[in-house]
Amino acid sequence: MRYSKQDMVNKKESSNRKHLLLPIVVILMLLVAGRLVLGPQPSSPDLPKPPLKELAAKHNVALGNFAIRNHLDDKPYTDILTSEFDFVLADNTPNWYFTDGGLRPSKTNYNWKQMDEVMAFAEKNGQPVESHHYVWGEQKWLPDWLKNGNYTKPEIMDILQDHIMTVGKRYEGRVAQWSVVNEAFTRQQHLFNLRDWWADNTGGLEYIDQSFIWARQADPKSKLILNDFNNEAINDTSNAMYDYVKGALERGVPIDGIGMQMHLDGGHPPTKDEVMSNMKRFAALGLEVYVTEFDVNMNDVKTDAEGKNKIQENIYYEMMRACIESKVCNSFAFLGITDAETWYKHIGLKDPRPLMFDELYKPKPAFYGIRTALEQE
């Protein structure tokens, strides 16, 4: 077959268009797959030695951080998590319902995939696990089948027992600490208009006693924590917790420790002495004390970026010193490594910058505040 000159030109132009389209198609495919990231790429920072966890060990304080499931393949994240921290937090993945479907998609079925991935990561790296939470009364993290089931109180308690026993037995001997009940007291007081679904649907706080009893039966070796926020200093929340725990221990309820989330407001932090006094009074009941979800929200602090960093650095330093100097603080855990992953962004805050590393994994002054606190006697 013979081709005219114009045929040859058309064929060449068609071939050129195909070559031009190929990289565009590849780029589009990468974008759809979420594999193409534009802009500076984060890398693992060169951090000072020894790592934070070795400094903390001299004070008998274990350090922990959030093993976010969708970051367990991100090398900067995992490098920091495994090198600087003793243990990992399994947070979100133990929830009955979460954005990925949750642990309890139906009354009769459990979804172990996400929790198993976090457990496998921790065990591969020789890190203990602190798990959050068996029971949390935040409605948006409870499945519709539970909330809309019109169950009676006995039926709800049966469902709760089944949940704790099933989950606890699956991970028996593999979870160092369980946050058994979370935010019961702030929600009982309707702080920030929060409500406790469990209390509202079972008629009070009896479910807390039972949850701890079942948790101990499910895993006798795990430390069992009563967790909340706004309880780092002596106030209405911590007083309510103190009174409850004192009575619960007298009833034989197996509570091992008190968890202080410590989501602090950078504009109104507690003082070191306030936190130490509160830690010591809980310890005097025979409880261990855990800082479980530390971060410092700078969104509403009225100053420039440098000023925010200095304020935050001091709060990080003071709270770590409170833990150390109290002599009763077992562990100190942070809810995330970089500001990019903070939960505050999911509630609409524009500039919370609450964590020790910025979005590109560069350590902030807060990191050095913790380091300075740990380097001192």
Secondary structure, 3 states (H helix, E strand, C coil): CCCCHHHHHHHHHHHHHHHHHHHHHHHHHHHHHCCCCCCCCCCCCCCCCCCHHHHHHCCCCEEEEECCHHHCCCHHHHHHHHHHCCEEEEECCCCCCCCCCCCCCCCCCCCCHHHHHHHHHHHHCCCCEEEEEEEECCHHHCCHHHHCCCCCHHHHHHHHHHHHHHHHHHCCCCCCEEEEEECHHHHHCCHHHCCCHHHHHHCCCHHHHHHHHHHHHHCCCCEEEEEECCCCCCCHHHHHHHHHHHHHHHCCCCCCEEEECCEEECCCCCCHHHHHHHHHHHHCCCCEEEEEEEEEECCCCCCCHHHHHHHHHHHHHHHHHHHHHHCCEEEEEECCCEHHHCHHHHHCCCCCCCCCECCCCCECHHHHHHHHHHHCC
